[in-house]
Amino acid sequence: QGKSPARRRIKRGLYRSDTNRLINADINAALQILKKVVPTAYANGIEGIGLSPIKLNLSF
């Protein structure tokens, strides 16, 4: 199979997949929840999602 999660960890919150891609732990968790709640979310040829994160500086 693959490596254990501890061996995939690059640093806090960042993991490397079996296909050598870097994955943010929070994004990965959200996708796993989506797969559990909507089992057909990746059906019909949908293999993933595209994200365009932006950085926000908030001051209160």
C-alpha positions as CSV (number, residue, x, y, z in Angstrom):
1,Q,0.0,0.0,0.0
2,G,1.3,3.5,0.8
3,K,3.3,5.1,3.5
4,S,1.8,5.7,6.9
5,P,0.5,9.3,7.5
6,A,3.4,10.0,9.9
7,R,6.0,9.1,7.2
8,R,4.2,11.3,4.6
9,R,4.3,14.4,6.8
10,I,6.7,17.1,5.5
11,K,5.9,19.6,8.2
12,R,2.9,20.5,10.3
13,G,-0.2,20.5,8.1
14,L,1.6,19.4,4.9
15,Y,1.8,15.9,3.5
16,R,3.1,14.3,0.4
17,S,0.8,11.9,-1.5
18,D,1.7,8.6,-3.2
19,T,1.8,10.6,-6.5
20,N,4.4,13.0,-5.0
21,R,1.9,15.9,-4.7
22,L,1.9,18.2,-1.6
23,I,-1.4,18.2,0.2
24,N,-2.6,20.6,2.9
25,A,-4.0,18.7,5.8
26,D,-7.1,20.9,6.2
27,I,-7.9,20.6,2.5
28,N,-7.4,16.9,2.6
29,A,-9.7,16.5,5.7
30,A,-12.4,18.6,3.9
31,L,-12.2,16.3,0.8
32,Q,-12.4,13.2,3.0
33,I,-15.5,14.6,4.7
34,L,-17.1,15.4,1.4
35,K,-16.4,11.8,0.2
36,K,-18.1,10.5,3.3
37,V,-21.2,12.7,3.1
38,V,-21.6,12.6,-0.7
39,P,-20.2,9.2,-1.8
40,T,-20.8,10.0,-5.5
41,A,-18.9,13.3,-5.3
42,Y,-16.1,11.9,-7.5
43,A,-18.3,9.9,-9.9
44,N,-18.7,10.6,-13.6
45,G,-15.0,11.4,-14.2
46,I,-14.6,14.0,-11.5
47,E,-11.2,13.2,-9.9
48,G,-10.6,16.3,-7.9
49,I,-11.1,20.0,-7.5
50,G,-9.2,23.1,-8.4
51,L,-8.5,25.7,-5.7
52,S,-7.2,29.3,-6.0
53,P,-6.3,30.2,-2.4
54,I,-5.7,33.9,-1.6
55,K,-4.0,35.5,1.4
56,L,-6.0,37.9,3.5
57,N,-4.6,40.2,6.1
58,L,-7.2,41.1,8.7
59,S,-6.9,43.6,11.5
60,F,-9.4,44.2,14.2
